[in-house]
Amino acid sequence: MANTLNIYDPIFYAQEALIHLEKALGMGMRVHRGYDRERKAFGKGSVIEINNPSTFTVANAPATAQDLSPGNVTITLDQWKEVKFKLNDKELAFSTEQIIQDHIRPAAYALADNIDTALCALYKDVPWFYDISGTPVVADIIEPRRVMFDNAVPVQDIERMHYMIDGSFEAGLLGLSAFSQQQGAGDAGVSTQLRGSLGTKYGMEIFANQNVQSHTKGTLDTTALLTNGTPAKGATTMNVDAASVTGTLVDGDSFVIAGNTQRYAVNGGPHTAAGNAIAGLTFTPGLAAAPGDGAAVTVSLDDHTANTAFHKNAFALAMAPLSELGGELGARIATITDPVSSLALRSRLYYVGDSSEVHVALDVLYGVKTLDPNLACRGRG
């Protein structure tokens, strides 16, 4: 006879977990999100398409109608993460509310923390930066915004402009009158003193995140390189060399090529110099212009905390529902997808007879991706 777990409704607990997951997401609730609405279930490694924000150009009227861009971006669902715990007879006697608070909520928080860490690591794709002061000042907020303004980021879209900072940066800003005193920030400053929340300032929502990443630079012994060959416009790979060069370039190091102001971030590394050259150096975004052979490549190498100012459309989080297969085999399984937030989560409950325990598993399947690195700027701390 199949075991029944009437103490748990898997749909209800999946719903509760999804609510807490959404509340706990930091960066995850501030980036572009989506999921594939066509299929009912996915597995790790699946590639899906999500809607990509469209862009248009203005022309003299009467103009030819523009073709819509494909409107989709592919993301690989390469992150399948799970929290699993067990409940014994004593714990099964708890009230539903207590089980949520003691187990479901912390499990959802752990999943949210994992998703958030993956998103924060996308800073490595951002080639733009501003070096913030040792003691934070207002310019450390204004200047990254200026960098994005110069890159044609729609900074007037205030609801989609964010600045993720670490605890040290937040502590410095909290002490500034521009943020936390009546004479500098009005009623918002009073609220900051009460709640420790910086809120929106200078056109960006400023929020602290414990998952802000630290960047460790590559070991390249020179910052002056030359292109070797003539890579085409749009290329994301090229060869570089120097009269003498050793060491490495790692993901997140950045550079600029003479003749164009576009910056690039190294990816696919580490790339190790051999024979005074680095072959197959990969980077993002694609080349804005085709450099000639021997063009100067100036590298920026710096250990820093990767505070990140960004527009919502700089990054994407895609989640997908997991299969409910196994529900006919004694387990109770439910997958919940929120069409508004595009978040998805599965709950599984099953009885282990030899230990008289109910095992509960919450899992998510997701992928993250940088959509446009030019819509963000690092505040290098």
N, C-alpha and C positions, 0 to 999 in steps of 0.2 A: 504494500500500500504506500502510495507516494506521501511524503511528508508535506504538511501544509504549514505555512508560517503566517498565521492570521495576525500575529502581533505586529507584523509589518505589511504595509501596502507599498510595494516597490515604486509605484507611480508617485505616491505622495512624498516618499523620501527623496526620490529623484528631483521632484519639484522643489522641495525645501533646499536640497543641496545646490541646485542651480541658482536659487535666489541668493544664497550665501556666497556662491562662486562669483556671481556678478558684483556683489557688494565689495568683495575683497580684491577685485582686479584693480590695479593702479593704472599702468600704461594700457592694459588691455581694453579698458573702457574709453580710451581716448584715441584709438587708431581706427582705421577703416576695417570693418568686419563683414563677413559674409559666409554663406555656406551654399552648397549645391542643393537645390530644391527638387532636382529630378529623381535622384536615387534615394532609397530608403535607408541604406546602410553602406558603410565603407570599412576598409581594413587599412592597417598601417602600410604606408607606401603608395596609397592611392593618390592620383593626381586629379584635382578638381579645378573647375573654373568658377571664379566669383566675379561679380560685377566690379568693374574698374571705373572710377570717376572719369567722365568725359572732359575733354578740353576743346576749345574752339578758337578760331582766329577771326578777326574782324577785317572785312574787305570793303572797298568802295561799292556803293549800290548803283545799279542792280548787280548783285553778285550771284555767282553760281552756288547752288546749294552744296554744302559740304557733306561728304559721306561721313556717316557716324563711324567713329573708331570701333573696333570689334567690341569694346565695352567689357571685355573679360580679361582676367589675368589668371594664369595657372599657378597653383600652389600645391606643393607636395605635402601630404599629411604624414609627416615622418615622426611625429611625436605621439606615442600612445602611452599615457601615464595613468597610474592606478594607485589608489589608497585602499588597503584591505585591512579589516580588523575583525576580531571575533568577540562574541558576547556569550558569556556563560549563563547558567540558570539564574544566578543572582542578578546579573545585569539585565536579563530579559524581563525582570519584574519592575524595572524602572518605568516611569511614565513616558509617554511619547515625547513630551516637551523636553524632559531631561535627556533622553537619548539624542535628540536633535542637538541640544546645547553641548553635551559631553562628547559626542562622537561625530555626528553628521556635519555640524558646523566646522569643527577643526579639520576634518577630512577635506571638505570643500575649500577651506582656506589654504591647505597644503597644495591642492591642485592649482588654485589661483596663483599661488606664489611661484610655482613651476612655470606656468604660462607667462607670468610677468617677467621672470628672469630671462626667458627665451626672447621676449620682445626687447628687453633692455639691451641684449647683446647685439641687436641690429645697429647699434651706434657705429659698429665697425664699417658699415656701408656709407657713413656720412663723411664726405671729404672736407666739409667746411667747418671752421672752428674760430673761436675767440678765446684768448687766454684771460681767464678771470683773475682778479686781484687776490693776493694772499689774504687780505682783509676785505670781504665783499663790499662793494659800493654799488650805487644805482646803475652805473655804466655797465656792470656785469649782466644786467637784464636788458638794457637798452641796446647794447652793441650786437649781441646775437640776433636781436630783432632786426637791426639795420642790415646785417649780413643777409638775412632772409629777404628783406625788402629789396635789396639790390639784386637778388636772384629771382625777382618777380614772384615771390610767394605772396598769395593773397592775404596779407597780414590784416586787412580790414575785416576778415572773416573771424572775428574775435572768438566766437564760440568754438572754433576748431583750432585755435592757437594755444599751445601748451608749452610749459617749460618744466622738465623733470630735473630735480636737483637732489643732491645727497644731504645727509644730516648736517654736515659741517657748513655747507653753503647756506642751508636753511637757518642755522643758528646765527650766522652773520647777518642775514637779511632781517631776521626778527629784531635785531638790535638797532636797525636804522629807523630814523624818524619817518622816512618816506613810506614805511610799511606799518609801523606799530605805535605811532603817536598821533594824537588828535591834530596837532598843528601841521603835520606832514601828510597825513592820510585820512583825516576826517573820521567819520563814524566807522569806516572800514578799519582804521588803525586801532580803535577801541576794541572792535571785534577780534582783531589779530591778537591783542594782548590777552583777551579772555580765552580764546580757543587755540591759539598757536597756529592758526591757518593763515597763509599769506594771501590766498584768494587771487583775484585777477588784478594785474598791475601792468601798466604800459602795454596793454593790448594782448597779454598772454595770461592764461591761468597757470599759476605757479604752484606746483605740488611736489612734496618731498616723497622720495621712494627709497626704501631700504635696499632695493635691488639695483641701484645705479652701479654700473660696472667700472672697474679700474682697467686702464689700458697700459700694457707693458710694451714698450717700443721694441722694434727690431734692433739687431746689433750691427747694422751697416756702418762701416767706418768712415763714410763720406755722405754728404747730402747733395753732392753735385754729380749727376749722371748725364748721359747723352743717349738719345734714341739711336738704335742700330737698325737701319732699314727704314721703310716708309709705310707704316701702318695706315690703313684707310680710315676715313671718317666713320665713326660708329663702332670701330673695333674695340674689343675689350681685352686684347692681348697684344703685347709688343715685347721686343728685345731691347735691353738697355746695357750700356757698358760705361767704363771710365778707364783712365790711364792706369789707375790702381784702385781696386775695390774688393773688399772681403766682407763677410757677415751676411745678415739676413734682413729681409723685409717681411713683416708679419701683417696679418689681417688687421685693418684699422690704421696702419700707417698711411700717410697721404702725400700727394705730390702735385705739382703744377708743371705744365710744359710751356716753354717760351713761345710766345705768339698768340696765346689765348688765356683768358682769365679763369676758365673752368678748372676746378680742382678735381682730383680723383682719389679714391680710396682703394688701397690694396685689398684683394681678396684671394681666396684659393691658396693661401700660403701655408707654411712659410716658404719664401723664395730665397734660395741660397746662392750667393755669388760664387762663380767658378770661372777661372781663367779671366778674371777682371771683367766679368759680364754676368748679367742675369737673363737667362733665356726663358721666354714664355711667361713674362710677368703679367698677371691678370689683375683686373681692376674694375671699378664701377664709378660713374656711369660710362657708357661708350664714348669714344673720342668725339668732342664737339667739332673738331677740325682735324684734317690730316696733317701731322707735322712732317717736316722734311727730315731726311737722314742727318743725324748729328745735332738735332734740336736739344737745347738744354732742358734737363729734367731736374727740378729742385724739390728735394724730399724734405718733409717735416717729420722729425723724430722726436717724440716727447712722451714721457710717462705722465699719465694724468687720470683724474677722475672724469668719466665721460658724462657730465651733466648734458642733457640734450633738450634743446628747444626745437619744436617741430609743429608742422601743420598735420592735422588728422590724416590727410591722404599720403603722408610720407611712408607710412608703414601699414601693414595689413595683418590681421589675425583671421584665420579660417578654421572653423570647427565643423565636424561632421558627425552624424549619428552612428553609433556602433550597432552591430547586429544584436537582435534579441534571440538568436538561435540558442537553444538550450533550455528554453522555457518549457518545452515538452518533456524534459528529462529530470524534472523534480526541482529545478531552480526557479526562482521567481525573478523575472527580468523586466525592466522598463527603461526605455530611452526617451528622454525629453529634449525637445528642441524649441527654443524661443525664437519665433520669426522676427521679433523686433530687435533683440540684441544679437541674434545669430549665434548664440551659445548653445552647446549641446552637451549632454551628460547622460551616462548610463548607470543604473543601480542594479546590483545582482545580490540576491539573498539565497543562501542554501544551508541545509542542515548537515552537520558532520556527526554521524551517529556514534563513532567510537570515542569522541570526546564530549559529546552532548553540548556542542556549541553551534551557534548560528554565525556563519561567516557573512560579512557584509563587504561588498566591493563597490567603490565608486571609481569610474574611469572616464577619461576623455581622449579624444583623438583630434589632433590639431596640427596646424602648420603656420609658420610666420614668414613674412617676406617684406623686403623693402620695395615699395612701389616707385618712389622717386626720391633719391638721396639729396636732390637739390631743394627739397622742401623742409630741410632740417639743418641745424647747426649745433655743433658741440660747444659747450661752455667748459673749456679744459681747465680743471681745477688742480 
